[in-house]
Amino acid sequence: MRLYKTNMPQMLATSRFIDDFHYFPAPGWTRYCFTILRAGRVDAAPGYMISRPHYPGQDLLYCLSGAGYISSDGRTHRVDANQLAWIANEGAHAHWPDPSRPWRLLWLRLDGPDNAACRHKQFGSDRPVVTIKRPSGVFVWFERLFDTLRGENTEIDAMLNSLVAELLLIIEDSRRGAEPSRLPTPLHNAVNAMHAAPQESWHETDLQRMSGISATHLRRLFRKHLQSTPRKWLMRERLLLAQRLLLDTDLQVTEIAERCGFCDVYHFSRDFKRASGVSPRRWRAMERGGP
C-alpha cells in the first residue's frame, strides 16, 4: 500500500486545490471491501471542468458553497450548497461549476466490490443528489478522513472501509430526512444548543445544564460519537456562522468576529484561515466572485 499527499496549494485551470490525498490500498482489497482512493478540497474556477468516458471507482462531491452540475448515467443534475452528489464513474461522466457561483467542494473517490450496486442501494433510479440535513456531520467525517490519510496507521485499510460505511449511513439518513447520526439524548441536546447559539461561551456548567450529565461524561460522548471535543465542535459551528455572515451580509470582519463569539479579530482571522486556507476577507471576495 502507498499513501501520498501532493504539494498544495496548486493551480489547475485557476482552481485552487487546498488538499489532495491519494491512497493505494493493499492488493486485492477492493475485491472484498471498500476504500477511498483519493480525497481533498477544491475552490473551482468558473471554467474548471472534468469530463471522462469512464474512470475507476466512484466520485462523490459535497458542495460547501456556490453551485455546480454533474453529468452521470446520461442525466445532468444541479448541485447546490449542502448537497452531496454521487457520480457513476463506470460510464461517461462530468462535473463543472456554475459559472456565476463556482462551487467549493469536499470530494472523494471510493472503490470497492460493486460500486454501481452500492450507488443503486443508496439512490435506486432517483436523482443521485441528496441534501445533507446536518452539514457539520459531513465536516466532521471529512476531517476524520483527512486525518486518517495523513497518518501512518497500519490499519488504514480497515479504517477507510469503516469510514465508507459511516458515509453511507449519513447519506441514507439524509435521504430519509432523519438525523445523520443517532446521538444519545444528552449529546443531541448539547450539540443542538451549541448549533443554535455558537456565539455563546458555552462553559462546562452551561453544557452540563443543557445535557443533564457531567462535563466528563459529555466529553466522553463527544469523543465516542463525534470524534471531537466540545471546544472543537463549537469552533466549527462558529466558523459556519461566520461564513454565512460573510456571504449574506456586508458586516465588517471585526463585527463578524464579535457576533461569532471570538475574543478579537486576530483570533478569528487566524482560526478562519487555518480551517479554510484563506483569510475571511479573501474568502468573502472569492465567494462573491471578486478577484
Backbone as a ProteinNet text record, in pm:
[ID]
protein_1_A
[PRIMARY]
MRLYKTNMPQMLATSRFIDDFHYFPAPGWTRYCFTILRAGRVDAAPGYMISRPHYPGQDLLYCLSGAGYISSDGRTHRVDANQLAWIANEGAHAHWPDPSRPWRLLWLRLDGPDNAACRHKQFGSDRPVVTIKRPSGVFVWFERLFDTLRGENTEIDAMLNSLVAELLLIIEDSRRGAEPSRLPTPLHNAVNAMHAAPQESWHETDLQRMSGISATHLRRLFRKHLQSTPRKWLMRERLLLAQRLLLDTDLQVTEIAERCGFCDVYHFSRDFKRASGVSPRRWRAMERGGP
[TERTIARY]
84.6	0	87.5	33.4	109.6	15	57.6	-21.6	68.3	18.1	95.3	2.2	53.6	-19.1	56.5	-12.8	52.4	87.5	181.9	219.3	112.6	42.2	-67.4	-38.5	-100	-195.4	-127.5	-199	-151.8	-268.9	-241.5	-345.9	-368.1	-494.3	-531.6	-650.5	-632.8	-737.4	-784.8	-689.3	-707.5	-791.9	-829.2	-893	-787.3	-831.2	-737.2	-761.2	-659.8	-668	-604.2	-684.7	-634.7	-567.8	-626.3	-568.7	-598.6	-508.8	-531.8	-453.2	-522.7	-460.7	-488	-387.2	-401.3	-366.8	-435.3	-405.2	-413.8	-316.5	-317.9	-339.8	-455.4	-484.7	-402.4	-408.5	-340.4	-395.3	-310.5	-357	-475	-576.6	-693.4	-796	-765.3	-854.9	-993.3	-998.4	-1127.4	-1214.1	-1163.8	-1249	-1343	-1308.3	-1386.2	-1440.5	-1369.2	-1405.7	-1393.8	-1455.7	-1446.7	-1327.5	-1279.1	-1172	-1189.8	-1101	-1103.2	-969.6	-973.8	-853.8	-797.7	-885.4	-841.6	-943.6	-897.8	-989.3	-923.1	-1005.1	-947.9	-1052.2	-1003.8	-1087	-1044.7	-1140.1	-1106.8	-1199.6	-1142.1	-1218.8	-1216	-1326.7	-1329	-1337.2	-1264.8	-1275.5	-1394.6	-1448.6	-1567.9	-1551.6	-1431.7	-1413.1	-1360.7	-1349.8	-1292.7	-1394.7	-1353.7	-1445.3	-1369.1	-1427.6	-1374.2	-1473.2	-1424.8	-1510.8	-1433.5	-1492.1	-1423.9	-1523.2	-1475.3	-1563.1	-1592.3	-1497.7	-1513.9	-1390.1	-1398.3	-1285.1	-1304.9	-1196.5	-1212.1	-1281	-1356.5	-1418.9	-1543.6	-1581.4	-1698.1	-1659.8	-1690.8	-1660.9	-1781.6	-1758	-1861.3	-1817.8	-1906.3	-1877.2	-1973	-1918.7	-2002.9	-1981.6	-2089.2	-2080.9	-2087.3	-1977.5	-1972.7	-2046.2	-2026.7	-2091.4	-2089.3	-2164.9	-2178.1	-2267.7	-2242.6	-2324.8	-2249.1	-2299.4	-2238.7	-2329.4	-2274.9	-2354.1	-2273.5	-2345.6	-2283.8	-2359.9	-2286.9	-2347.4	-2313.7	-2416.5	-2396.1	-2510.8	-2479.2	-2582	-2670.7	-2612.7	-2686.4	-2776.8	-2769.6	-2853.7	-2766.8	-2816.1	-2746.6	-2825.2	-2754	-2818.2	-2745.5	-2824.1	-2766.3	-2737	-2627.6	-2588.1	-2565.1	-2638.8	-2628	-2557.5	-2537.9	-2469.1	-2538.6	-2459.1	-2506	-2567.6	-2536.8	-2581.4	-2461	-2482.8	-2380.1	-2425.3	-2334.6	-2364.5	-2276.3	-2334.8	-2264.1	-2258.8	-2138.9	-2120.1	-2088.6	-2156.5	-2135.5	-2013.7	-1897	-1773.2	-1760.7	-1844.4	-1829	-1873.7	-1946.5	-1987.8	-1938.5	-1977.4	-1939	-1992.5	-1908.8	-1948.9	-1869.3	-1921.4	-1854.6	-1906.7	-1830.6	-1880.9	-1813.6	-1887.5	-1838.4	-1916.2	-1855.5	-1921.4	-2019.7	-2113.1	-2196.8	-2105.1	-2097.4	-2001.9	-2024	-2148.2	-2174.9	-2151.3	-2152.3	-2131.2	-2048.4	-1919.4	-1839.6	-1837.6	-1851.2	-1862.6	-1727.9	-1735.2	-1625.3	-1663.6	-1571.2	-1606	-1517.8	-1578.3	-1508	-1540.2	-1442.9	-1468.8	-1385.7	-1429.6	-1355.7	-1384.9	-1297	-1318.9	-1311.2	-1423	-1423.4	-1419.5	-1378.7	-1375.4	-1402	-1465.1	-1498.9	-1549.9	-1612.2	-1650.5	-1750.4	-1850.7	-1952.3	-2001.6	-1931.8	-1960.1	-2100.5	-2141	-2272.9	-2383.4	-2367.3	-2467.7	-2476.6	-2363	-2361.8	-2436.9	-2413.1	-2482.4	-2632.3	-2669.7	-2812.5	-2881.1	-2807.7	-2864.4	-2901.8	-2820.9	-2845.9	-2953.8	-2952.5	-3038	-3139.3	-3120.3	-3208	-3198.6	-3313.1	-3314.9	-3337.8	-3336.5	-3360.5	-3239.4	-3260.2	-3152.5	-3042.4	-2916.6	-2809.8	-2752	-2841.1	-2802.6	-2888.4	-2826.5	-2900.6	-2862	-2960.3	-2934.5	-2899.9	-2785.1	-2739.8	-2806.1	-2876.6	-2955	-2869.4	-2758.1	-2668.1	-2528.8	-2498.4	-2368.4	-2249.7	-2262.2	-2148.5	-2107.7	-2203.6	-2169	-2079	-2101.2	-2016	-1877.8	-1872.9	-1743	-1659.2	-1722.2	-1652	-1601.3	-1686.4	-1647.4	-1526.6	-1527.8	-1414.8	-1288.3	-1300.6	-1182	-1120.7	-1205.1	-1154.6	-1088.8	-1149.6	-1090	-952	-940.6	-811.5	-707.9	-750.2	-657.7	-609.3	-700.4	-663	-563	-586.6	-497.8	-362.5	-359.9	-232.8	-147.3	-211.4	-143.2	-61.4	2.1	86.9	29.5	-100.8	-162.1	-155.1	-113	-103.6	-240.1	-344.7	-480.3	-561.1	-492.2	-561	-665.8	-640.5	-738.8	-870.4	-863.4	-984.4	-1050.7	-970.9	-1026.7	-1101.6	-1045.7	-1112.8	-1241.3	-1240.6	-1362.9	-1471.2	-1431.6	-1526.5	-1580.1	-1493.8	-1537.6	-1636.9	-1615.5	-1712.1	-1848	-1850	-1976.4	-2047.1	-1971.8	-2031.3	-2089.8	-2018.8	-2069.8	-2199	-2207.3	-2329.9	-2447.4	-2422.4	-2528.2	-2571.5	-2475.9	-2509.5	-2599.2	-2565.1	-2645.2	-2784.2	-2789.5	-2918.3	-3008.7	-2953.4	-3033.2	-3080.7	-2995.1	-3035.9	-3146.2	-3138.5	-3243.6	-3376.4	-3371.4	-3494.2	-3541.5	-3458.7	-3495.5	-3467.4	-3389.2	-3358.2	-3230.5	-3200.1	-3073.1	-2960.8	-2851.4	-2743.9	-2665.6	-2683.2	-2619.8	-2717.2	-2727.3	-2819.8	-2748.6	-2753.3	-2677.2	-2755.1	-2685.9	-2752.9	-2819.1	-2931.1	-3008.7	-2926.4	-2843.2	-2763.9	-2672.5	-2608.3	-2519.8	-2600.5	-2711.8	-2800.3	-2842.8	-2881.1	-2925.1	-2811.6	-2692.5	-2578	-2540.2	-2534.1	-2496.3	-2598.6	-2727.3	-2831.5	-2824.3	-2797.6	-2787.1	-2668.7	-2555.2	-2437.9	-2462.2	-2533.2	-2564.8	-2655.5	-2748.2	-2843.4	-2779.2	-2674.2	-2613.8	-2461.9	-2391.8	-2246.8	-2168.7	-2231	-2160.8	-2147.3	-2223.3	-2215.1	-2086.3	-2046.4	-1920.2	-1929	-2043.3	-2066.3	-1959.5	-1960.4	-1873.4	-1924.7	-1843.8	-1882.1	-2015	-2036.3	-2162.1	-2282	-2265.6	-2374.8	-2407.5	-2303.4	-2325.3	-2381.9	-2340.9	-2398.6	-2548.7	-2585.7	-2727.5	-2807.9	-2752.2	-2824.4	-2832.8	-2727.3	-2722.4	-2776.8	-2768.2	-2814.4	-2715	-2591.4	-2488	-2361.9	-2266.1	-2142.5	-2059.2	-1970.9	-1883.3	-1792.5	-1746.2	-1659	-1732.3	-1854.5	-1933.9	-1964.1	-1993.9	-2024.7	-1903	-1784.9	-1663.9	-1643.7	-1672.6	-1661.4	-1756.2	-1879.2	-1976.3	-1931.3	-1875.3	-1823	-1714.4	-1623.3	-1514	-1566.9	-1661	-1710.9	-1794.1	-1885.1	-1982.2	-1944.5	-1865.2	-1832.2	-1682.4	-1601.9	-1456.6	-1407.5	-1460.9	-1429.9	-1437.3	-1419.8	-1437.7	-1540.9	-1602.8	-1697.2	-1634.2	-1509.5	-1441.7	-1426.1	-1380	-1362.4	-1496.8	-1598.1	-1730.4	-1784.2	-1765.3	-1810.6	-1736.6	-1607.6	-1531	-1587.4	-1623.4	-1681.7	-1811.5	-1895.7	-2023.2	-2000	-1901.6	-1871.2	-1821.2	-1738.8	-1686.8	-1796	-1889.8	-2003.3	-2088.6	-2114.1	-2189	-2112.9	-1981.6	-1901	-1911.1	-1908.9	-1920.6	-2055.1	-2161.8	-2293.5	-2297.1	-2239	-2239.9	-2151.1	-2038	-1950.9	-2019.1	-2096.8	-2160.2	-2288.3	-2367.7	-2502.9	-2515.8	-2411.5	-2418.4	-2296	-2299.9	-2185	-2117.6	-2136.9	-2074.6	-1922.4	-1855.8	-1711.3	-1661.6	-1541.6	-1485.4	-1476.2	-1445.3	-1436.9	-1570.6	-1678.8	-1811.5	-1852.7	-1816.3	-1848	-1774.9	-1649.1	-1573.3	-1644.1	-1694.2	-1764.3	-1894.9	-1970.9	-2100.1	-2083.7	-1969.7	-1948.1	-1879.7	-1853.7	-1801.6	-1650.9	-1578.6	-1432.9	-1390.6	-1280.8	-1239.2	-1188	-1134.2	-1089.9	-1074.2	-1053.9	-1047.5	-921.8	-815	-692.3	-716.8	-776.6	-802.8	-903.2	-1002.4	-1099	-1029.8	-948.5	-881.2	-786.4	-716.1	-623.1	-696.5	-804.5	-878.3	-951.5	-1003	-1073	-975.7	-857.7	-759.9	-709.5	-694.1	-649.8	-750.4	-879.9	-984	-1009	-1003.2	-1043.3	-926.9	-810.4	-695.7	-679.1	-778.2	-770.7	-826	-797.6	-847.1	-996.8	-1065.1	-1208.8	-1236.6	-1156	-1179.3	-1160.1	-1056.4	-1031	-1142.8	-1189.3	-1296.9	-1422.8	-1456.1	-1575	-1560.8	-1442.7	-1421.7	-1436.7	-1379.1	-1388.3	-1531.6	-1606.4	-1744.3	-1834.5	-1801	-1883.8	-1833.3	-1736.2	-1689.4	-1587.9	-1523.6	-1423.9	-1289	-1187.7	-1054.6	-982.4
-119.4	0	123.4	234.2	358.7	475	576.6	698.2	816.8	917.3	1039.8	1158.3	1272.8	1398.5	1487	1539.7	1627.6	1758.5	1831.2	1961.7	2062.6	2110.7	2203.5	2329.6	2444.2	2457.3	2461.9	2420.5	2429.7	2475.3	2509.2	2564.4	2474.5	2457.8	2385.6	2458.7	2516.2	2597.8	2704.7	2757.4	2861.4	2814.8	2687	2634.5	2617.3	2627.9	2619.3	2489.5	2404.1	2278.7	2298.8	2289	2311.4	2186.1	2070.4	1940.7	1841.7	1747.5	1643.3	1520.4	1419.4	1297.2	1181.9	1099	977.9	857.9	747.2	626.9	503.7	413.1	286.9	176.1	107.9	3.9	-122.4	-209.1	-338.7	-413.4	-486	-558.9	-649.9	-642.6	-728.2	-680.2	-573.6	-528.1	-490.9	-422.4	-374.5	-486.3	-608.4	-721.7	-760	-719.5	-762.2	-645.5	-534.1	-421.2	-290.5	-187	-54.4	22	115	202.6	338.6	431	565.1	587	609.2	621.2	762.3	859	997.6	1086.4	1198.7	1290.5	1426.8	1528.8	1662.1	1771.1	1892.9	2013.2	2095.1	2163.1	2246.1	2366.8	2481.1	2600.2	2607.3	2577.3	2564.5	2700.9	2715.9	2834.2	2817.9	2929.7	2919.2	2824.5	2817	2734.9	2594.9	2556.7	2425.9	2315.6	2211.2	2102.1	1970.8	1866	1730.4	1651.7	1586.3	1507	1382	1263.8	1138.7	1038.4	946.2	839.2	735.1	714.3	624.3	639.8	589	602.4	505.6	453.6	361.5	428	349.8	399.3	481.3	559	646.2	778.6	890.1	1021	1075.3	1121.8	1185.3	1328.1	1423.1	1565	1623.6	1692.3	1762.9	1912.6	1983.9	2126.2	2208.5	2275	2361.2	2492.7	2550.1	2675.9	2691.1	2788.7	2802.8	2693.3	2655.2	2552.9	2497.4	2384.6	2323.8	2217.9	2140.4	2039.7	1910.7	1798.5	1670.7	1609.6	1536.6	1453.7	1309.9	1228	1091.7	1003.6	885.2	792.7	855	941	1001.2	1116.3	1162.6	1273.3	1382.4	1503.9	1617.7	1665.9	1693.9	1735.3	1857	1951	2064.9	2025.8	2079.6	2052.7	2186.5	2210.2	2335.2	2311.9	2419.3	2411.8	2312.8	2239	2138.3	2016.3	1997.9	1877.6	1791	1660.4	1562.8	1490.4	1481.5	1416.6	1293.7	1187	1061	1038.4	1029.3	1019.3	875.9	827.3	691.3	691.3	663.5	669.4	557.4	452.1	341.2	378.1	486.5	535.4	677.7	736.7	875.5	967	1058.9	1146.2	1275.9	1375.4	1505.9	1583.6	1682.6	1779.1	1913.4	2019.9	2155.1	2253.6	2368.9	2466.3	2554.7	2610.6	2717.8	2837.3	2887	2995.2	3120.8	3147.7	3268.3	3248.6	3121.1	3091.2	2962.5	2965.4	2842.5	2778.1	2647.4	2579.4	2557.6	2541.3	2494.5	2353.6	2259.7	2119.2	2049.7	1956.1	1844.4	1724.3	1641.8	1535.8	1412.2	1299.5	1175.3	1080.9	984	875.6	744.1	671.5	542.2	429.4	313.4	196	72.9	-27.6	-147.2	-258.8	-359.5	-480.9	-456.7	-372.6	-346.5	-204.2	-111.6	30.7	68.3	17	52.3	1.9	-119.4	-173.7	-90.2	-44.3	39.8	170.8	230.7	354.6	330.7	224.7	195	165.1	105.5	80.4	212.1	316.1	445.7	525.9	523	613.2	543.3	414.3	348.2	416.9	443.5	515.3	665.1	709.5	850.6	935.6	1065.1	1162.6	1136.1	1120.7	1084.1	1204.4	1286.5	1406.7	1410.9	1434.1	1438.3	1563.9	1627.2	1740.9	1687.3	1724.6	1678.1	1762.7	1697	1768.3	1837.2	1775.2	1834.7	1844.4	1954.8	1966.7	1946.9	1985.3	1970.4	1824.5	1731.3	1589.8	1549.5	1608.2	1579.3	1641.1	1763.7	1825.8	1738.8	1690.1	1603.1	1478.6	1418.7	1297.1	1323.2	1432.3	1461.5	1491.7	1559.3	1585.5	1454.5	1360.7	1229.6	1157.1	1168.8	1107.5	1166.3	1299.4	1362.4	1324.7	1319.4	1279.1	1135.7	1048.5	909.2	901.2	977.1	973.2	1037.6	1131.5	1193.4	1100.3	1007.9	928.3	814	741.9	628.4	498.6	494.7	381.3	255.1	143.6	19	-41	7.8	-43.2	47.8	123.4	224.5	162.8	44.2	-17.5	-41.5	-98.3	-123.9	6.9	108.1	236.7	304	297.3	358.9	284.7	153.1	76.1	117.3	137	180.3	319.9	409.1	544.9	544.6	459.3	448.8	407	310.3	264.8	378.4	460	573.4	674.7	699.4	794	743.3	614.4	557.5	576.8	567.6	592.2	738.4	829.3	972	997.9	939.3	957.2	897.9	776.6	709.8	787	833.6	908.7	1042.2	1107.9	1234.9	1213.2	1104.4	1075.4	1045.2	987.2	959.7	1080.9	1186.2	1304.4	1290.2	1187.2	1166.7	1239.8	1241.4	1295.9	1209.2	1269.3	1191	1109.6	1131.2	1047.6	1028	906.1	874.8	899.6	1020.8	1060.7	1032.5	998.6	989.3	1122.1	1116.2	1237.5	1347.9	1321.7	1431.3	1499.8	1419.2	1476.4	1551.6	1495.6	1561.9	1699.4	1706.4	1833.5	1935	1890.1	1981	2032.9	1943.9	1982.7	2079.1	2052.1	2140.5	2278.1	2283.6	2413.3	2493.7	2428.2	2496.7	2540.2	2457.3	2492.4	2615	2626.9	2738.5	2869	2862.7	2986.2	2970.4	2955.3	2932.7	3051.5	3169.4	3287.2	3288.2	3205.4	3199.3	3129.4	3151.5	3094.3	2944.2	2894.9	2753.9	2693.6	2743.6	2688	2549.8	2477.1	2341.6	2340.2	2442.1	2445.6	2463.5	2540.2	2558.8	2427.2	2355.5	2229.1	2123.3	2124.8	2032.6	2058.5	2185.4	2220.8	2176	2192.5	2155.9	2004.7	1935	1790.2	1708.3	1763.4	1689.8	1587.4	1590.3	1497.4	1575.7	1509.1	1575.6	1614.4	1711.7	1755.6	1642.1	1560.7	1448.3	1347.2	1313.5	1218.5	1276	1404.6	1467.5	1464.2	1490.9	1484.3	1343.8	1242.6	1104.8	1080.8	1132.8	1114.9	1187.6	1305.2	1377.9	1294.8	1239.8	1160.7	1034.1	967.2	839.9	855.8	953.4	963.5	1065.9	1165.6	1271.8	1283.1	1203.1	1208.7	1352.5	1423.7	1564	1596	1722.2	1772.6	1884.5	1919	2032	2159.6	2183.8	2305.6	2305.8	2192.8	2185.5	2192.9	2130.2	2134	2277.1	2348.5	2487.3	2572.2	2546.4	2622	2600.3	2476.5	2450.4	2529	2528.7	2599.8	2750	2804.6	2947.9	2981.6	2896.7	2922.5	2910.5	2817.3	2807.7	2934.4	2984.7	3109.5	3224.5	3228.1	3334	3330.8	3212	3202.4	3255.6	3224.1	3274.5	3426.6	3484.9	3630.5	3696.7	3636	3691.3	3692	3586.9	3573.8	3654.6	3657	3712.7	3855.7	3910.7	4046.7	4125.5	4255.6	4342.3	4385.8	4310.2	4342.3	4339.9	4426.3	4426.9	4298.9	4256.8	4134.6	4144.9	4263.9	4283.4	4255.3	4302.8	4281	4134.1	4069.6	3927.2	3845.9	3880.8	3811.2	3821.8	3940.1	3960.2	3882	3886.2	3816.7	3665	3613.6	3469	3420.9	3512.3	3471.8	3469	3522.2	3527.5	3645	3626.5	3732.2	3855.2	3838.9	3954	3910.7	4007.4	3979.1	3900.7	3916.8	3841.7	3692.3	3651.3	3508.9	3454.6	3537	3495.6	3471.3	3567	3553.9	3434.9	3414.9	3302.2	3168.4	3151.9	3025.1	3003.9	3112.3	3100.5	3055.5	3116.7	3079.7	2938.2	2897.8	2761.9	2659.1	2692.5	2599.2	2602.3	2720.7	2734	2753.5	2791.1	2813.3	2956.3	3041.8	3181.5	3269.5	3398.1	3491.6	3515.4	3565.6	3595	3691.5	3795.5	3893	3828.6	3745.7	3678.9	3579.2	3505.6	3409.7	3480.2	3594	3670.3	3714	3764.8	3810.6	3694.8	3579.9	3464	3416.6	3411.8	3364	3459.2	3585.8	3685.7	3712.4	3633	3643.9	3752.7	3798.1	3902.5	3846.2	3931.2	3887.4	3814.4
0	0	0	-48.4	-51.7	-40.8	33.1	50.5	25.5	-44.4	-55.4	-67.3	-27.7	-36.8	-133.8	-232	-327.7	-261.9	-320.3	-266.5	-299.4	-199.9	-217.6	-137.8	-175.3	-284.2	-421.4	-522.1	-658.9	-745.4	-868.4	-954	-1074.2	-1112	-1233.5	-1291.8	-1411	-1472.8	-1374.2	-1296.4	-1194	-1076.1	-1069.8	-949.7	-841.5	-716.3	-604.9	-528	-523.2	-450.3	-313	-207.9	-73.3	-19.7	-42.2	-4.3	-114.8	-133.9	-233.4	-190.6	-140	-91.2	-188	-210.4	-290.6	-202.5	-225	-146.7	-235.6	-221.6	-293.1	-190.6	-195	-95.9	-118.4	-18.3	-32	-153.5	-226.1	-346.2	-314.8	-399.7	-384	-283.4	-210	-102.8	-155.8	-270.1	-320.4	-378	-384.8	-424.6	-311.8	-189.7	-73.6	9.6	10.5	97.4	20.9	76.4	16.4	72.8	-5.6	38.3	-27.2	4.1	-55.5	-124.1	-253.7	-334.1	-336.3	-320.6	-332	-263	-207.5	-140.3	-129.4	-113.6	-99.5	-94.9	-110.3	-113	-234.5	-294.5	-410.1	-417.3	-451.1	-487.7	-639.6	-704.3	-850.2	-917.9	-1025.5	-1110	-1204.3	-1257.1	-1342.8	-1461.5	-1519.8	-1637.6	-1610.3	-1484	-1449.3	-1475.2	-1549.3	-1580.2	-1590.1	-1535.7	-1550.1	-1635.4	-1741.2	-1829.1	-1870.9	-1848.8	-1880.1	-1940.6	-2025.6	-2076.1	-1968.9	-1877.1	-1762	-1675.6	-1551.9	-1460.2	-1345	-1284.9	-1171.8	-1053.1	-978.4	-857	-881.5	-780.3	-785.8	-721.5	-786.5	-730.4	-654.6	-532.5	-451.7	-423.3	-450.4	-432.7	-329.9	-231.3	-134.7	-154.2	-187.8	-219.2	-90.2	-57.6	60.5	36.8	-79.9	-114.9	-266.3	-316.6	-460.8	-516.4	-640.2	-705.2	-825	-877.5	-994.5	-1052.2	-1144.8	-1215.2	-1228.3	-1230.2	-1263	-1380.1	-1462.6	-1567.2	-1531.3	-1510.3	-1462.9	-1510.6	-1558.7	-1606.8	-1714.2	-1796.4	-1906.3	-1867.4	-1742	-1697.4	-1634.6	-1639	-1578.4	-1457.4	-1349	-1224.9	-1167.8	-1114.9	-1045.1	-900	-846.7	-708.7	-639	-531.4	-456	-322.6	-248.3	-119.8	-27	48.6	145	77	-51.7	-120.8	-158.6	-153.9	-191.4	-317.4	-414.4	-542.1	-559.6	-613	-636.1	-786.9	-841.6	-986.5	-1026.1	-1133.2	-1184.7	-1276.8	-1220.6	-1298.5	-1401.4	-1389.9	-1483.9	-1625.4	-1639.5	-1771	-1792.6	-1904.9	-1933.1	-1823.2	-1775.2	-1666.3	-1670.4	-1602.9	-1597.7	-1477.9	-1438.5	-1338.8	-1361	-1334.8	-1359.2	-1270.4	-1238.9	-1152	-1227.9	-1154.3	-1206.8	-1232.5	-1356.9	-1386.4	-1301.4	-1263	-1185.1	-1036.5	-990.5	-849	-837.2	-874.7	-873.1	-734.5	-733.6	-606.1	-538.6	-405.6	-322.8	-278.7	-294.9	-276.2	-173.4	-101.3	-40.1	-128.2	-158.4	-253.9	-219.5	-274.8	-254.8	-370.1	-386.4	-481.5	-404.5	-401.5	-333.4	-435.6	-389.9	-476.8	-391	-451.9	-376	-464.4	-403.8	-477.4	-590.8	-569.2	-671.9	-653.5	-716.4	-696.2	-741.9	-858.7	-910.9	-818.6	-765.1	-673.6	-546.7	-498.8	-378.9	-404.6	-520.7	-555.7	-569.5	-635.9	-654.5	-521.2	-427.8	-295.4	-228.4	-250	-188	-261.1	-395.3	-472	-562.1	-590.7	-685.7	-820.8	-880.5	-1008.9	-989.1	-862.5	-833	-868.5	-859.2	-877.3	-774	-816.1	-722.8	-647.7	-597.3	-521.9	-396.3	-281.3	-155.9	-78.5	-16.6	72.4	209.9	260.2	390.8	498.9	589.7	689.6	794.5	831.6	930.3	870.1	800.8	733.7	826.6	953.2	1043.5	1056.6	1043.1	1047.8	932.8	814.6	699.3	718.9	775.1	800.7	894.2	1000.4	1094.9	1023.5	939	868	778.3	701.8	613.2	692.5	805.4	886.6	935.4	974.6	1017.3	899.6	780.9	662.4	634.9	635.2	607	712.9	839.2	945.1	923.2	880.6	854	739.5	633.5	517.5	546.7	640.1	678.5	764.3	835.6	936.4	878.8	970.4	934.4	990.3	1015.3	1082	995	1054.4	978.7	949.2	1016.9	995	902.3	818.5	738.3	645.3	590	500.8	573.9	693.2	771	813.2	847.1	889.3	775	654	539.4	505.5	515.8	492.4	592.5	717.6	820.4	791.7	743.7	710.9	595.1	495.8	386	439.9	530.8	589.1	662.3	735.2	806.2	707.9	598.4	499.2	437	410.7	354.2	450.3	579.4	677.7	676.8	663.7	656	535.8	421.5	300.4	319.7	371.9	390.8	485.8	595.9	692.1	634.2	556.2	495.3	392.6	316.7	218.8	286.4	405.5	479.5	558.3	562.9	640.1	786.8	824.1	965.2	1001.8	1132.2	1177.7	1123	1073.6	1015.4	1116.4	1242.4	1342.4	1456.3	1501.3	1609.8	1741.7	1788.2	1905.5	2033	2139.4	2268.8	2303.5	2373.9	2403.1	2468.1	2568.5	2627.8	2526.5	2441.6	2340.4	2235.7	2193.2	2096.6	2148.5	2276.2	2334.3	2337.9	2374.4	2381.4	2243.4	2144.8	2008.8	1949.3	1968.8	1916.3	1979	2110.1	2178	2124.1	2105.2	2051.7	1907.7	1830.6	1692.1	1685.3	1779.9	1780.2	1823.8	1907.1	1958.3	1970.2	1857.8	1864.5	1917.2	1919	1968.2	2120.1	2188	2333.8	2376.6	2502.1	2551.6	2574	2618.9	2644.3	2735.8	2859	2961.3	3001.4	3076.1	3117.9	3192.1	3277.2	3353.1	3261.3	3153.5	3057.3	2987.5	2946.4	2876.4	2970.5	3096.9	3193.4	3208.1	3212.6	3227.1	3105.9	2984.9	2864.2	2846.3	2883.4	2858.9	2974.7	3095.6	3212.7	3263.1	3213.7	3259.8	3294.2	3356.3	3396.5	3275.5	3294.6	3186.2	3139.1	3234.1	3198.6	3111.5	3149.3	3070.8	2932.5	2927	2798.1	2705.9	2759.9	2677.4	2621.4	2703	2653.9	2537.5	2547.3	2438.4	2312	2326.7	2210.8	2141.2	2220.2	2161.1	2095.5	2160	2109.6	1983.9	1982.6	1873.2	1766.6	1801.6	1706	1679.4	1750.5	1736.5	1747.8	1843.4	1862.2	2010.8	2042.5	2177.9	2173.2	2285.9	2283.1	2228.2	2262.9	2216.1	2063.6	2007.9	1862.7	1790.7	1848.4	1786.6	1783.2	1894.3	1900	1796.9	1779	1680	1539.6	1506.2	1373.5	1355.1	1458.3	1448.3	1432.7	1502.2	1488.8	1348.8	1293.7	1159.4	1053.8	1072.7	981.6	987.4	1108.4	1122.5	1056.8	1075.8	1015.4	863.7	804.4	659	611	684.9	645.9	652.2	756.6	770.8	665.9	635.6	531.9	395.6	369.7	238.6	228.1	335.2	326.9	377.7	439.8	492.6	448.1	474	446	575.6	682.4	809.9	798.2	872.7	877.1	945.6	909.8	966.8	1118.8	1169.8	1315.2	1381.2	1321.4	1378.4	1368.3	1258.3	1242.9	1349.7	1373.9	1478.7	1612.7	1643.3	1770.4	1774.1	1665	1661.1	1670.6	1626.5	1628.4	1756.1	1848	1977.6	1990	1891.7	1901.8	1988.2	2060.9	2154.1	2081.7	1961.7	1882.1	1737	1649.7	1506.4	1470.6	1549.6	1521.3	1535	1647.2	1668.1	1565	1531.1	1429.2	1295.6	1250.6	1121.5	1119.8	1231.4	1239.3	1228.3	1304.9	1304.9	1173.1	1114.1	986.1	877	873.2	770.4	791.5	916.7	945.9	893.2	900.6	858.2	708.1	646.6	506.4	409.9	463.3	376.9	330.1	355.7	315.7	428.3	422.6	523.5	505	607.2	591.1	476.6	462.2	354.3	217.5	206.6	79.8	48.2	150	130.6	81.3	142.2	100.5	-44.7	-82.1	-220.2	-318.2	-284.5	-372.6	-388.6	-276.5	-282.7	-359.2	-356	-427.4	-567.9	-610.2	-748.1	-770.4	-661.9	-675.2	-714.1	-726.9	-768.5	-656.4
[MASK]
+++++++++++++++++++++++++++++++++++++++++++++++++++++++++++++++++++++++++++++++++++++++++++++++++++++++++++++++++++++++++++++++++++++++++++++++++++++++++++++++++++++++++++++++++++++++++++++++++++++++++++++++++++++++++++++++++++++++++++++++++++++++++++++++++++++++++++++++++++++++++++++++++++

